Every structure is written in C-alpha cells, then in structure tokens.
Amino acid sequence: MGSSTALEKLQRELQIEANDLSELQKGDYIIMYICTSSDILKNHQVRKKYTIQLGENELALKLNSLNEDTNLCILEGPVFVRQDLAEANATVRKRIEYIAAELERMDAILQDLEEKQNSKKDVILKLQQGIQSLYAGKAKT
C-alpha cells in the first residue's frame, strides 16, 4: 500500500516534470526579450545573422584606408547619399558595438535555456529511476 502511493506520487511528479520540459522545448516561456528552448534553433539562426552582419561591418571599417577626399555614398532607401568618411566610420563602429552586445545577450539566453533543459532532464531521470526501483521492489515480492 505504501509503495503503491509512493509509485503514484512519483508518476505524478514525472508527468509534471515531463510537461514542464515539453513546455520549455515548445518555447512557451519568455526569458528576457527572446523566446525559449525550442526557440534555441531560432536563437541560433538569429545569432548566425548577427555574426554575418558583424563580419560585414568589420569589413566596412576597412574604409579607414580610404583618403579623406574619397567620395563615399550610402544607400538610404532607393537613393545614394553622400556621407563623410568619419561619420560613416562612427556609424559602423556603433553598429559593431550593438551587434556584439546582441550576440553576448543571445549567448547568455542560450546558456540559460540549455541549463534549464538539462536541469529538467536530470529531475526526470531521477524520477524514472525511482519508479524503476519501486517496480523492481514489487517484482521481488
């Protein structure tokens, strides 16, 4: 009687933890301003986009090798607009800072999501082991 109630309790806990893990993997929780765990894939995709943009902007910084009198134009909508070299470099540096900060933030979110998933998996594994040991105990009797 005691082992049957203990078994039922472990099974309920297992179901709750499995549901929590499933919720995490579906992305129903919100962490900071980005979605969660099944959104790990989305996080990786956005991170890849930012990494590409970071490389492009770092390449753009090589404009420093241009002469000050070089005509520099940027695309604003459908029109090219002349821009000062110093202003263009400042804009690119700010973009690089922003992208680098976003990458760091996304890395922190990703690490947090993975830690939560691993924690839930550990709890589920322990509950499953408890259930198995109760079944093994019943089988012996």
N, CA, C and O atoms as a MOPAC input file, in Angstrom:
PM7 MOZYME 1SCF
protein

 N      0.81900 1    -1.19000 1     0.00000 1
 C      0.00000 1     0.00000 1     0.00000 1
 C      0.86000 1     1.25000 1     0.00000 1
 O      0.59200 1     2.19200 1    -0.74600 1
 N      1.89300 1     1.26400 1     0.83300 1
 C      2.78900 1     2.40800 1     0.88800 1
 C      3.58300 1     2.57000 1    -0.38700 1
 O      3.81300 1     3.69000 1    -0.84300 1
 N      4.00600 1     1.45000 1    -0.97000 1
 C      4.78600 1     1.54400 1    -2.20700 1
 C      3.91300 1     1.94900 1    -3.38400 1
 O      4.39700 1     2.58000 1    -4.32300 1
 N      2.62400 1     1.59200 1    -3.34400 1
 C      1.74300 1     1.96900 1    -4.44400 1
 C      1.46000 1     3.47100 1    -4.41700 1
 O      1.39800 1     4.09800 1    -5.47400 1
 N      1.28900 1     4.05700 1    -3.23600 1
 C      1.08900 1     5.50600 1    -3.17200 1
 C      2.37400 1     6.23900 1    -3.51600 1
 O      2.33900 1     7.29900 1    -4.14100 1
 N      3.50700 1     5.68200 1    -3.11300 1
 C      4.79300 1     6.29600 1    -3.47800 1
 C      4.98900 1     6.24700 1    -4.98200 1
 O      5.49300 1     7.19500 1    -5.58400 1
 N      4.58800 1     5.13700 1    -5.58400 1
 C      4.69700 1     4.98900 1    -7.03300 1
 C      3.79900 1     5.99400 1    -7.74700 1
 O      4.21400 1     6.62800 1    -8.71600 1
 N      2.57200 1     6.13400 1    -7.26600 1
 C      1.65000 1     7.09900 1    -7.87100 1
 C      2.19100 1     8.52100 1    -7.74200 1
 O      2.09600 1     9.32300 1    -8.67200 1
 N      2.75100 1     8.81400 1    -6.59100 1
 C      3.31500 1    10.15700 1    -6.37000 1
 C      4.47500 1    10.41200 1    -7.33200 1
 O      4.55900 1    11.48300 1    -7.93300 1
 N      5.36600 1     9.43400 1    -7.48000 1
 C      6.49800 1     9.57900 1    -8.40400 1
 C      6.01500 1     9.71900 1    -9.84400 1
 O      6.57300 1    10.49700 1   -10.61800 1
 N      4.97400 1     8.96200 1   -10.20300 1
 C      4.44900 1     9.05200 1   -11.56400 1
 C      3.83100 1    10.42600 1   -11.83200 1
 O      3.99100 1    10.97800 1   -12.92000 1
 N      3.12600 1    10.97700 1   -10.83900 1
 C      2.56100 1    12.33000 1   -10.99000 1
 C      3.67500 1    13.35600 1   -11.15000 1
 O      3.61000 1    14.22700 1   -12.01800 1
 N      4.70600 1    13.24500 1   -10.29700 1
 C      5.83700 1    14.17200 1   -10.38600 1
 C      6.53000 1    14.05600 1   -11.74000 1
 O      6.91000 1    15.05800 1   -12.34400 1
 N      6.68700 1    12.82300 1   -12.20500 1
 C      7.30300 1    12.59600 1   -13.50800 1
 C      6.48500 1    13.24900 1   -14.60700 1
 O      7.04200 1    13.88400 1   -15.50200 1
 N      5.17900 1    13.10200 1   -14.54600 1
 C      4.30900 1    13.70300 1   -15.56500 1
 C      4.42000 1    15.23000 1   -15.54000 1
 O      4.47900 1    15.87000 1   -16.59000 1
 N      4.45000 1    15.80300 1   -14.34800 1
 C      4.56800 1    17.26600 1   -14.21100 1
 C      5.89500 1    17.74400 1   -14.79600 1
 O      5.93100 1    18.71000 1   -15.55800 1
 N      6.97200 1    17.07100 1   -14.43800 1
 C      8.29200 1    17.46500 1   -14.93400 1
 C      8.39400 1    17.27800 1   -16.45200 1
 O      8.97800 1    18.11300 1   -17.14400 1
 N      7.82900 1    16.18900 1   -16.96300 1
 C      7.84800 1    15.95500 1   -18.40900 1
 C      7.06200 1    17.04700 1   -19.13300 1
 O      7.47300 1    17.51800 1   -20.19400 1
 N      5.93300 1    17.44400 1   -18.55200 1
 C      5.15100 1    18.54100 1   -19.15200 1
 C      5.93500 1    19.84400 1   -19.13000 1
 O      5.92700 1    20.59400 1   -20.10600 1
 N      6.61500 1    20.11500 1   -18.01400 1
 C      7.43200 1    21.33100 1   -17.91600 1
 C      8.52700 1    21.33900 1   -18.97700 1
 O      8.76900 1    22.35800 1   -19.62500 1
 N      9.19200 1    20.18800 1   -19.14900 1
 C     10.24200 1    20.09500 1   -20.16000 1
 C      9.65900 1    20.30300 1   -21.55100 1
 O     10.25000 1    20.99100 1   -22.38400 1
 N      8.51800 1    19.71500 1   -21.79400 1
 C      7.86000 1    19.87600 1   -23.08400 1
 C      7.51800 1    21.33800 1   -23.34400 1
 O      7.70300 1    21.83900 1   -24.45300 1
 N      7.01500 1    22.02200 1   -22.31000 1
 C      6.70100 1    23.45000 1   -22.43200 1
 C      7.95500 1    24.25500 1   -22.76600 1
 O      7.93000 1    25.14000 1   -23.62100 1
 N      9.05200 1    23.93200 1   -22.07500 1
 C     10.31900 1    24.61100 1   -22.34600 1
 C     10.72700 1    24.41200 1   -23.79500 1
 O     11.15900 1    25.35300 1   -24.46200 1
 N     10.59000 1    23.18500 1   -24.27800 1
 C     11.03100 1    22.89000 1   -25.63100 1
 C     10.12000 1    23.51100 1   -26.68000 1
 O     10.55400 1    23.77700 1   -27.80100 1
 N      8.85800 1    23.74300 1   -26.32200 1
 C      7.94700 1    24.38700 1   -27.26800 1
 C      8.17600 1    25.88400 1   -27.32200 1
 O      7.79800 1    26.53000 1   -28.29900 1
 N      8.78900 1    26.44900 1   -26.29000 1
 C      9.05800 1    27.88100 1   -26.28600 1
 C      7.93600 1    28.68900 1   -25.68000 1
 O      7.72900 1    29.83800 1   -26.06900 1
 N      7.19100 1    28.11100 1   -24.71900 1
 C      6.08500 1    28.83000 1   -24.11500 1
 C      6.53300 1    29.80100 1   -23.02100 1
 O      5.75800 1    30.65700 1   -22.59500 1
 N      7.76600 1    29.67100 1   -22.57000 1
 C      8.28100 1    30.59200 1   -21.56500 1
 C      8.97600 1    31.74700 1   -22.26200 1
 O      9.43400 1    31.61200 1   -23.39600 1
 N      9.05200 1    32.89000 1   -21.57800 1
 C      9.76900 1    34.02300 1   -22.14100 1
 C     10.89100 1    34.38300 1   -21.18400 1
 O     10.67500 1    34.54300 1   -19.98200 1
 N     12.08200 1    34.50800 1   -21.72800 1
 C     13.25000 1    34.87600 1   -20.93200 1
 C     13.79600 1    36.15300 1   -21.53800 1
 O     14.05200 1    36.22200 1   -22.74000 1
 N     13.96900 1    37.13500 1   -20.72400 1
 C     14.39900 1    38.45200 1   -21.18100 1
 C     13.45000 1    38.89900 1   -22.28200 1
 O     12.25400 1    39.03700 1   -22.02600 1
 N     13.93000 1    39.12600 1   -23.48400 1
 C     13.04700 1    39.57300 1   -24.55600 1
 C     13.00200 1    38.59600 1   -25.71400 1
 O     12.41600 1    38.88800 1   -26.75600 1
 N     13.61700 1    37.44000 1   -25.53600 1
 C     13.65000 1    36.45900 1   -26.61700 1
 C     12.98800 1    35.19700 1   -26.12000 1
 O     12.98800 1    34.92800 1   -24.91900 1
 N     12.43100 1    34.43100 1   -27.01000 1
 C     11.73300 1    33.19900 1   -26.65500 1
 C     12.69800 1    32.16300 1   -26.10300 1
 O     13.88200 1    32.43700 1   -25.90800 1
 N     12.17200 1    30.96600 1   -25.85300 1
 C     12.98600 1    29.97300 1   -25.17900 1
 C     13.37100 1    28.77800 1   -26.01300 1
 O     13.68400 1    28.88800 1   -27.19900 1
 N     13.34100 1    27.66900 1   -25.37900 1
 C     14.10300 1    26.49300 1   -25.71900 1
 C     13.89600 1    25.88700 1   -27.08900 1
 O     14.88300 1    25.69900 1   -27.80100 1
 N     12.67500 1    25.56700 1   -27.51300 1
 C     12.59900 1    25.07600 1   -28.88700 1
 C     13.02900 1    26.22300 1   -29.77200 1
 O     13.37500 1    26.04200 1   -30.94000 1
 N     13.00000 1    27.38000 1   -29.20100 1
 C     13.49000 1    28.54000 1   -29.92400 1
 C     15.00400 1    28.63300 1   -29.85500 1
 O     15.58500 1    29.63400 1   -30.27500 1
 N     15.64300 1    27.60300 1   -29.33200 1
 C     17.09900 1    27.55300 1   -29.38700 1
 C     17.52200 1    27.60300 1   -30.84900 1
 O     18.50100 1    28.26100 1   -31.20000 1
 N     16.77400 1    26.90000 1   -31.69900 1
 C     17.06500 1    26.91400 1   -33.13300 1
 C     16.91000 1    28.32300 1   -33.68000 1
 O     17.74600 1    28.79900 1   -34.44900 1
 N     15.83000 1    28.98500 1   -33.27500 1
 C     15.60800 1    30.36300 1   -33.72200 1
 C     16.74600 1    31.25400 1   -33.23300 1
 O     17.22500 1    32.11800 1   -33.96700 1
 N     17.17600 1    31.04100 1   -31.98900 1
 C     18.28200 1    31.79200 1   -31.41900 1
 C     19.54100 1    31.60500 1   -32.26300 1
 O     20.25500 1    32.56600 1   -32.54900 1
 N     19.80700 1    30.35300 1   -32.65900 1
 C     20.98300 1    30.07500 1   -33.48100 1
 C     20.88400 1    30.77000 1   -34.84200 1
 O     21.88200 1    31.27300 1   -35.35800 1
 N     19.68600 1    30.79600 1   -35.41800 1
 C     19.50200 1    31.43500 1   -36.71600 1
 C     19.72600 1    32.93900 1   -36.62700 1
 O     20.39400 1    33.52800 1   -37.47700 1
 N     19.16200 1    33.55300 1   -35.59500 1
 C     19.34800 1    34.99700 1   -35.40600 1
 C     20.80800 1    35.29700 1   -35.11500 1
 O     21.36500 1    36.28100 1   -35.60300 1
 N     21.42300 1    34.43300 1   -34.30800 1
 C     22.84100 1    34.61000 1   -33.97400 1
 C     23.70000 1    34.53500 1   -35.23000 1
 O     24.65200 1    35.30000 1   -35.37900 1
 N     23.36700 1    33.61900 1   -36.12800 1
 C     24.10300 1    33.48900 1   -37.38500 1
 C     23.97300 1    34.76500 1   -38.21200 1
 O     24.94600 1    35.24200 1   -38.79400 1
 N     22.75700 1    35.31100 1   -38.25500 1
 C     22.52700 1    36.55700 1   -38.98700 1
 C     23.37700 1    37.68900 1   -38.41100 1
 O     24.00800 1    38.44400 1   -39.15000 1
 N     23.38300 1    37.79600 1   -37.07100 1
 C     24.18600 1    38.83800 1   -36.43000 1
 C     25.68100 1    38.63100 1   -36.68400 1
 O     26.41900 1    39.59700 1   -36.88100 1
 N     26.11800 1    37.39600 1   -36.67800 1
 C     27.53100 1    37.11000 1   -36.92300 1
 C     27.92700 1    37.54500 1   -38.32500 1
 O     29.00500 1    38.10500 1   -38.52400 1
 N     27.06000 1    37.28900 1   -39.29300 1
 C     27.32200 1    37.72100 1   -40.67200 1
 C     27.36900 1    39.24500 1   -40.74200 1
 O     28.25900 1    39.81800 1   -41.37000 1
 N     26.40600 1    39.89200 1   -40.09600 1
 C     26.38500 1    41.35800 1   -40.09000 1
 C     27.63100 1    41.92300 1   -39.41600 1
 O     28.17900 1    42.93400 1   -39.85600 1
 N     28.07100 1    41.26700 1   -38.34900 1
 C     29.27700 1    41.72500 1   -37.66200 1
 C     30.47000 1    41.66900 1   -38.60900 1
 O     31.25600 1    42.61300 1   -38.67700 1
 N     30.60400 1    40.56600 1   -39.33700 1
 C     31.69900 1    40.43400 1   -40.30100 1
 C     31.63400 1    41.49400 1   -41.38700 1
 O     32.65500 1    42.06400 1   -41.77100 1
 N     30.42100 1    41.75800 1   -41.88300 1
 C     30.25600 1    42.77700 1   -42.92400 1
 C     30.65000 1    44.15100 1   -42.40300 1
 O     31.31200 1    44.91900 1   -43.10200 1
 N     30.24500 1    44.46000 1   -41.17400 1
 C     30.56400 1    45.76900 1   -40.61100 1
 C     32.04600 1    45.90000 1   -40.28800 1
 O     32.61800 1    46.98100 1   -40.43100 1
 N     32.66700 1    44.81400 1   -39.85600 1
 C     34.10400 1    44.87400 1   -39.61700 1
 C     34.85200 1    45.09000 1   -40.92900 1
 O     35.87100 1    45.77900 1   -40.96900 1
 N     34.33800 1    44.49800 1   -41.98700 1
 C     34.91300 1    44.71600 1   -43.30700 1
 C     34.73900 1    46.17200 1   -43.73200 1
 O     35.62900 1    46.76700 1   -44.34000 1
 N     33.58900 1    46.72800 1   -43.40300 1
 C     33.33000 1    48.12300 1   -43.74600 1
 C     34.27800 1    49.06800 1   -43.01800 1
 O     34.57000 1    50.15500 1   -43.51500 1
 N     34.76000 1    48.66700 1   -41.84900 1
 C     35.70200 1    49.52000 1   -41.11500 1
 C     37.01100 1    49.69200 1   -41.87300 1
 O     37.78000 1    50.61200 1   -41.59600 1
 N     37.25500 1    48.82300 1   -42.80900 1
 C     38.46900 1    48.95200 1   -43.60400 1
 C     38.40700 1    50.18400 1   -44.50000 1
 O     39.34200 1    50.46900 1   -45.24800 1
 N     37.30800 1    50.90200 1   -44.41500 1
 C     37.20400 1    52.16900 1   -45.13600 1
 C     38.22300 1    53.17200 1   -44.60300 1
 O     38.51000 1    54.18000 1   -45.24800 1
 N     38.76100 1    52.89100 1   -43.43600 1
 C     39.77600 1    53.77300 1   -42.85400 1
 C     40.95900 1    53.95300 1   -43.79200 1
 O     41.67100 1    54.95300 1   -43.71400 1
 N     41.16700 1    52.99900 1   -44.66800 1
 C     42.29600 1    53.09800 1   -45.58300 1
 C     42.01500 1    54.05400 1   -46.75000 1
 O     42.90800 1    54.34700 1   -47.54500 1
 N     40.78200 1    54.53200 1   -46.84600 1
 C     40.43900 1    55.47600 1   -47.91200 1
 C     40.98200 1    56.86300 1   -47.57900 1
 O     41.19300 1    57.20200 1   -46.41400 1
 N     41.19900 1    57.63600 1   -48.60000 1
 C     41.61600 1    59.02600 1   -48.39800 1
 C     40.43100 1    59.84200 1   -47.92400 1
 O     39.27800 1    59.49900 1   -48.18900 1
 N     40.72300 1    60.92300 1   -47.22200 1
 C     39.66000 1    61.78600 1   -46.71100 1
 C     38.83300 1    62.40600 1   -47.83400 1
 O     37.65700 1    62.71300 1   -47.63800 1
 N     39.42300 1    62.59100 1   -48.98500 1
 C     38.69100 1    63.23600 1   -50.08600 1
 C     37.94400 1    62.23100 1   -50.96500 1
 O     37.37600 1    62.60500 1   -51.99200 1
 N     37.94300 1    60.95900 1   -50.56300 1
 C     37.21700 1    59.94100 1   -51.32400 1
 C     35.72300 1    60.16600 1   -51.16500 1
 O     35.23500 1    60.40300 1   -50.06000 1
 N     35.00300 1    60.08900 1   -52.27200 1
 C     33.55100 1    60.21400 1   -52.21800 1
 C     32.95600 1    58.91700 1   -51.69100 1
 O     33.18100 1    57.84600 1   -52.25300 1
 N     32.21000 1    59.02100 1   -50.62800 1
 C     31.59100 1    57.86000 1   -50.00800 1
 C     30.08800 1    58.06200 1   -50.03000 1
 O     29.58900 1    59.10600 1   -49.60800 1
 N     29.36800 1    57.06900 1   -50.52000 1
 C     27.91100 1    57.15600 1   -50.58200 1
 C     27.31100 1    55.96800 1   -49.85600 1
 O     27.85600 1    54.86400 1   -49.86700 1
 N     26.17400 1    56.22300 1   -49.22400 1
 C     25.43700 1    55.13800 1   -48.58400 1
 C     24.05700 1    55.07700 1   -49.21300 1
 O     23.55300 1    56.06500 1   -49.74900 1
 N     23.46400 1    53.90900 1   -49.13700 1
 C     22.14300 1    53.70500 1   -49.70400 1
 C     21.09900 1    53.98600 1   -48.63600 1
 O     21.04900 1    53.30300 1   -47.61300 1
 N     20.27000 1    54.98600 1   -48.87400 1
 C     19.15100 1    55.30500 1   -47.98700 1
 C     17.89100 1    55.18100 1   -48.80900 1
 O     17.56300 1    56.05300 1   -49.61400 1
 N     17.18600 1    54.07800 1   -48.59300 1
 C     16.00800 1    53.81100 1   -49.41200 1
 C     16.46600 1    53.55300 1   -50.83500 1
 O     17.38300 1    52.76100 1   -51.05500 1
 N     15.83500 1    54.21500 1   -51.81500 1
 C     16.22200 1    53.98900 1   -53.21300 1
 C     17.32400 1    54.94200 1   -53.70600 1
 O     17.66200 1    54.94200 1   -54.89000 1
 N     17.88300 1    55.75400 1   -52.79200 1
 C     18.80500 1    56.81300 1   -53.20100 1
 C     20.16300 1    56.65000 1   -52.52400 1
 O     20.23600 1    56.27700 1   -51.35300 1
 N     21.24200 1    56.93100 1   -53.26300 1
 C     22.57400 1    57.00000 1   -52.67800 1
 C     22.79700 1    58.41500 1   -52.17600 1
 O     22.54500 1    59.38700 1   -52.88800 1
 N     23.28000 1    58.52200 1   -50.92600 1
 C     23.50400 1    59.82100 1   -50.30400 1
 C     24.97900 1    59.90600 1   -49.93300 1
 O     25.54700 1    58.96500 1   -49.37900 1
 N     25.59300 1    61.05000 1   -50.24700 1
 C     26.99500 1    61.26600 1   -49.91200 1
 C     27.12700 1    61.38300 1   -48.39400 1
 O     26.30400 1    62.01800 1   -47.73300 1
 N     28.18000 1    60.75800 1   -47.85300 1
 C     28.41200 1    60.78600 1   -46.41000 1
 C     29.88800 1    61.00000 1   -46.13900 1
 O     30.75100 1    60.52400 1   -46.87600 1
 N     30.15900 1    61.72400 1   -45.06800 1
 C     31.51400 1    61.98500 1   -44.62300 1
 C     32.13900 1    60.67500 1   -44.12600 1
 O     31.46200 1    59.86300 1   -43.49600 1
 N     33.42700 1    60.47300 1   -44.40900 1
 C     34.11300 1    59.24400 1   -44.03400 1
 C     34.11300 1    59.04200 1   -42.51900 1
 O     33.88400 1    57.92500 1   -42.05600 1
 N     34.36000 1    60.08400 1   -41.74400 1
 C     34.38200 1    59.97600 1   -40.27500 1
 C     32.99800 1    59.58900 1   -39.74500 1
 O     32.87700 1    58.78200 1   -38.82400 1
 N     31.96800 1    60.17200 1   -40.33600 1
 C     30.60500 1    59.86000 1   -39.91700 1
 C     30.25700 1    58.39600 1   -40.24500 1
 O     29.62800 1    57.70200 1   -39.44600 1
 N     30.67100 1    57.95400 1   -41.41300 1
 C     30.42200 1    56.56400 1   -41.81600 1
 C     31.14100 1    55.60800 1   -40.87300 1
 O     30.55900 1    54.60500 1   -40.45900 1
 N     32.38400 1    55.89500 1   -40.52700 1
 C     33.14000 1    55.04000 1   -39.60700 1
 C     32.49100 1    54.99800 1   -38.22400 1
 O     32.42900 1    53.94400 1   -37.59200 1
 N     32.00800 1    56.15400 1   -37.75900 1
 C     31.34700 1    56.20100 1   -36.45300 1
 C     30.07000 1    55.35700 1   -36.46800 1
 O     29.77900 1    54.64600 1   -35.50600 1
 N     29.32200 1    55.44000 1   -37.55200 1
 C     28.09700 1    54.65300 1   -37.67900 1
 C     28.40800 1    53.16100 1   -37.67100 1
 O     27.72100 1    52.38300 1   -37.01000 1
 N     29.43200 1    52.76700 1   -38.39700 1
 C     29.80900 1    51.35500 1   -38.46500 1
 C     30.27800 1    50.86300 1   -37.09600 1
 O     29.93000 1    49.75500 1   -36.68800 1
 N     31.05700 1    51.66500 1   -36.38900 1
 C     31.52800 1    51.26900 1   -35.05400 1
 C     30.35100 1    51.07500 1   -34.08400 1
 O     30.34500 1    50.14100 1   -33.28300 1
 N     29.36400 1    51.96800 1   -34.16900 1
 C     28.18400 1    51.83200 1   -33.31100 1
 C     27.41800 1    50.56000 1   -33.64500 1
 O     26.92900 1    49.87200 1   -32.74900 1
 N     27.31300 1    50.24800 1   -34.93000 1
 C     26.64900 1    49.00700 1   -35.33500 1
 C     27.38700 1    47.79600 1   -34.78500 1
 O     26.77200 1    46.84600 1   -34.30000 1
 N     28.70400 1    47.84000 1   -34.86300 1
 C     29.51800 1    46.72300 1   -34.35400 1
 C     29.29900 1    46.55800 1   -32.85400 1
 O     29.16300 1    45.43200 1   -32.37500 1
 N     29.26300 1    47.65000 1   -32.11100 1
 C     29.01200 1    47.58500 1   -30.66600 1
 C     27.65000 1    46.97500 1   -30.37900 1
 O     27.51200 1    46.11500 1   -29.50900 1
 N     26.64600 1    47.43000 1   -31.12100 1
 C     25.28800 1    46.92200 1   -30.93300 1
 C     25.21200 1    45.42300 1   -31.23500 1
 O     24.64800 1    44.65600 1   -30.45500 1
 N     25.78000 1    45.01600 1   -32.36300 1
 C     25.72900 1    43.60700 1   -32.76400 1
 C     26.48200 1    42.74000 1   -31.75800 1
 O     26.01100 1    41.66200 1   -31.39700 1
 N     27.63700 1    43.19600 1   -31.30800 1
 C     28.41300 1    42.43300 1   -30.32700 1
 C     27.62600 1    42.28000 1   -29.02000 1
 O     27.63700 1    41.21000 1   -28.41200 1
 N     26.94800 1    43.34200 1   -28.59100 1
 C     26.13100 1    43.26800 1   -27.37200 1
 C     24.96900 1    42.29000 1   -27.56200 1
 O     24.65100 1    41.52500 1   -26.65200 1
 N     24.33900 1    42.31000 1   -28.72700 1
 C     23.25300 1    41.37300 1   -29.00700 1
 C     23.74600 1    39.93000 1   -29.00100 1
 O     23.07100 1    39.04100 1   -28.48300 1
 N     24.92100 1    39.70200 1   -29.57600 1
 C     25.48700 1    38.35400 1   -29.58500 1
 C     25.76400 1    37.86800 1   -28.16800 1
 O     25.50300 1    36.70800 1   -27.85000 1
 N     26.28400 1    38.73200 1   -27.32400 1
 C     26.53400 1    38.36300 1   -25.92900 1
 C     25.23000 1    38.04700 1   -25.21000 1
 O     25.14800 1    37.07700 1   -24.45600 1
 N     24.21000 1    38.87200 1   -25.44500 1
 C     22.90100 1    38.65900 1   -24.81800 1
 C     22.29900 1    37.33200 1   -25.27400 1
 O     21.75100 1    36.58200 1   -24.46600 1
 N     22.40400 1    37.05000 1   -26.56200 1
 C     21.85200 1    35.80800 1   -27.09000 1
 C     22.60700 1    34.59400 1   -26.54500 1
 O     22.00200 1    33.55600 1   -26.27500 1
 N     23.90300 1    34.72100 1   -26.38500 1
 C     24.69200 1    33.63000 1   -25.80200 1
 C     24.24500 1    33.34800 1   -24.36600 1
 O     24.13100 1    32.19200 1   -23.95900 1
 N     23.99400 1    34.41500 1   -23.60600 1
 C     23.54400 1    34.24900 1   -22.21800 1
 C     22.17000 1    33.58200 1   -22.18200 1
 O     21.92800 1    32.70600 1   -21.35200 1
 N     21.28400 1    33.98600 1   -23.06300 1
 C     19.94900 1    33.38400 1   -23.12500 1
 C     20.05300 1    31.91700 1   -23.49000 1
 O     19.40200 1    31.07000 1   -22.87700 1
 N     20.86600 1    31.61700 1   -24.48100 1
 C     21.04100 1    30.24200 1   -24.92800 1
 C     21.60100 1    29.36700 1   -23.80400 1
 O     21.14500 1    28.24100 1   -23.60500 1
 N     22.56300 1    29.87300 1   -23.09200 1
 C     23.15000 1    29.12000 1   -21.98100 1
 C     22.09900 1    28.86900 1   -20.90200 1
 O     22.01800 1    27.76900 1   -20.35500 1
 N     21.29800 1    29.88400 1   -20.59900 1
 C     20.24600 1    29.74500 1   -19.59600 1
 C     19.22300 1    28.69400 1   -20.02700 1
 O     18.80100 1    27.86700 1   -19.21900 1
 N     18.83200 1    28.72600 1   -21.28700 1
 C     17.86300 1    27.76000 1   -21.79700 1
 C     18.39900 1    26.33500 1   -21.71800 1
 O     17.68700 1    25.41800 1   -21.30900 1
 N     19.63700 1    26.15900 1   -22.10700 1
 C     20.23400 1    24.83100 1   -22.07300 1
 C     20.36700 1    24.32100 1   -20.64200 1
 O     20.16800 1    23.13400 1   -20.38500 1
 N     20.70200 1    25.20900 1   -19.71100 1
 C     20.80500 1    24.81500 1   -18.30500 1
 C     19.44300 1    24.38700 1   -17.76400 1
 O     19.34700 1    23.40300 1   -17.03000 1
 N     18.38600 1    25.12500 1   -18.12500 1
 C     17.04200 1    24.77000 1   -17.67300 1
 C     16.62500 1    23.41700 1   -18.23400 1
 O     16.06700 1    22.58800 1   -17.51400 1
 N     16.89100 1    23.19500 1   -19.50600 1
 C     16.54700 1    21.91200 1   -20.11200 1
 C     17.29200 1    20.76500 1   -19.42800 1
 O     16.69700 1    19.74200 1   -19.08900 1
 N     18.58100 1    20.94400 1   -19.23100 1
 C     19.38600 1    19.89500 1   -18.59200 1
 C     18.91500 1    19.61600 1   -17.16800 1
 O     18.89800 1    18.46600 1   -16.72800 1
 N     18.53500 1    20.66800 1   -16.45600 1
 C     18.03500 1    20.50500 1   -15.09600 1
 C     16.75000 1    19.67800 1   -15.09200 1
 O     16.59700 1    18.76400 1   -14.28100 1
 N     15.83000 1    20.00000 1   -15.99900 1
 C     14.57300 1    19.24700 1   -16.09600 1
 C     14.84400 1    17.79500 1   -16.47200 1
 O     14.22000 1    16.88400 1   -15.92900 1
 N     15.76700 1    17.57900 1   -17.39400 1
 C     16.09400 1    16.21600 1   -17.80800 1
 C     16.66300 1    15.41500 1   -16.64000 1
 O     16.35500 1    14.23300 1   -16.48900 1
 N     17.49900 1    16.05800 1   -15.80700 1
 C     18.06700 1    15.38600 1   -14.63800 1
 C     16.97400 1    14.99200 1   -13.64700 1
 O     16.99000 1    13.88700 1   -13.10500 1
 N     16.02000 1    15.90400 1   -13.41300 1
 C     14.91900 1    15.61100 1   -12.49400 1
 C     14.09600 1    14.44500 1   -13.03300 1
 O     13.73000 1    13.54100 1   -12.28200 1
 N     13.80600 1    14.46500 1   -14.32900 1
 C     13.02600 1    13.38200 1   -14.94200 1
 C     13.75800 1    12.05900 1   -14.82500 1
 O     13.14700 1    11.03700 1   -14.51200 1
 N     15.05100 1    12.06400 1   -15.07300 1
 C     15.83900 1    10.83400 1   -14.97300 1
 C     15.78600 1    10.26200 1   -13.55300 1
 O     15.63200 1     9.05400 1   -13.37200 1
 N     15.91400 1    11.12700 1   -12.55400 1
 C     15.86500 1    10.66600 1   -11.16100 1
 C     14.48900 1    10.09500 1   -10.81800 1
 O     14.38400 1     9.08900 1   -10.11700 1
 N     13.43500 1    10.74600 1   -11.31800 1
 C     12.08800 1    10.23300 1   -11.06700 1
 C     11.88700 1     8.87500 1   -11.73700 1
 O     11.29000 1     7.97000 1   -11.15400 1
 N     12.38500 1     8.74100 1   -12.96000 1
 C     12.27300 1     7.46200 1   -13.66100 1
 C     13.02800 1     6.36200 1   -12.91400 1
 O     12.55000 1     5.23200 1   -12.81600 1
 N     14.18700 1     6.69100 1   -12.39700 1
 C     14.95900 1     5.71100 1   -11.63300 1
 C     14.22400 1     5.31400 1   -10.36100 1
 O     14.24700 1     4.14800 1    -9.96800 1
 N     13.56900 1     6.28200 1    -9.71400 1
 C     12.77300 1     5.98100 1    -8.51900 1
 C     11.61600 1     5.05700 1    -8.83600 1
 O     11.33100 1     4.12800 1    -8.08000 1
 N     10.94900 1     5.30900 1    -9.95400 1
 C      9.83300 1     4.45500 1   -10.37100 1
 C     10.33700 1     3.04700 1   -10.68300 1
 O      9.71900 1     2.05600 1   -10.29500 1
 N     11.45800 1     2.97200 1   -11.38300 1
 C     12.01300 1     1.66400 1   -11.71600 1
 C     12.39300 1     0.87800 1   -10.46100 1
 O     12.18100 1    -0.33300 1   -10.39200 1
 N     12.95000 1     1.56900 1    -9.48000 1
 C     13.33600 1     0.85800 1    -8.25000 1
 C     12.09300 1     0.37700 1    -7.49500 1
 O     12.12800 1    -0.68200 1    -6.86900 1
 N     10.99400 1     1.14400 1    -7.54700 1
 C      9.75300 1     0.69100 1    -6.90400 1
 C      9.19700 1    -0.52700 1    -7.64000 1
 O      8.73900 1    -1.48000 1    -7.00900 1
 N      9.23600 1    -0.49700 1    -8.97800 1
 C      8.78400 1    -1.66200 1    -9.74200 1
 C      9.67000 1    -2.87700 1    -9.45500 1
 O      9.17100 1    -3.99600 1    -9.33400 1
 N     10.94500 1    -2.66400 1    -9.34900 1
 C     11.87800 1    -3.76800 1    -9.05800 1
 C     11.58000 1    -4.33600 1    -7.66200 1
 O     11.64100 1    -5.54900 1    -7.46200 1
 N     11.26400 1    -3.47800 1    -6.71500 1
 C     10.92500 1    -3.91800 1    -5.36900 1
 C      9.63200 1    -4.72900 1    -5.34800 1
 O      9.52000 1    -5.70600 1    -4.60700 1
 N      8.64500 1    -4.31800 1    -6.17300 1
 C      7.38500 1    -5.06500 1    -6.25800 1
 C      7.59800 1    -6.42300 1    -6.92400 1
 O      6.98900 1    -7.41900 1    -6.53500 1
 N      8.46100 1    -6.44700 1    -7.92100 1
 C      8.72200 1    -7.69400 1    -8.64900 1
 C      9.37500 1    -8.74100 1    -7.74800 1
 O      9.14100 1    -9.93600 1    -7.92600 1
 N     10.16900 1    -8.31900 1    -6.81000 1
 C     10.85800 1    -9.23900 1    -5.90500 1
 C      9.90000 1    -9.84500 1    -4.90200 1
 O     10.10900 1   -10.96100 1    -4.42700 1
 N      8.83100 1    -9.09700 1    -4.57500 1
 C      7.90000 1    -9.60500 1    -3.56600 1
 C      6.80200 1   -10.43400 1    -4.13900 1
 O      5.94900 1   -10.92400 1    -3.40000 1

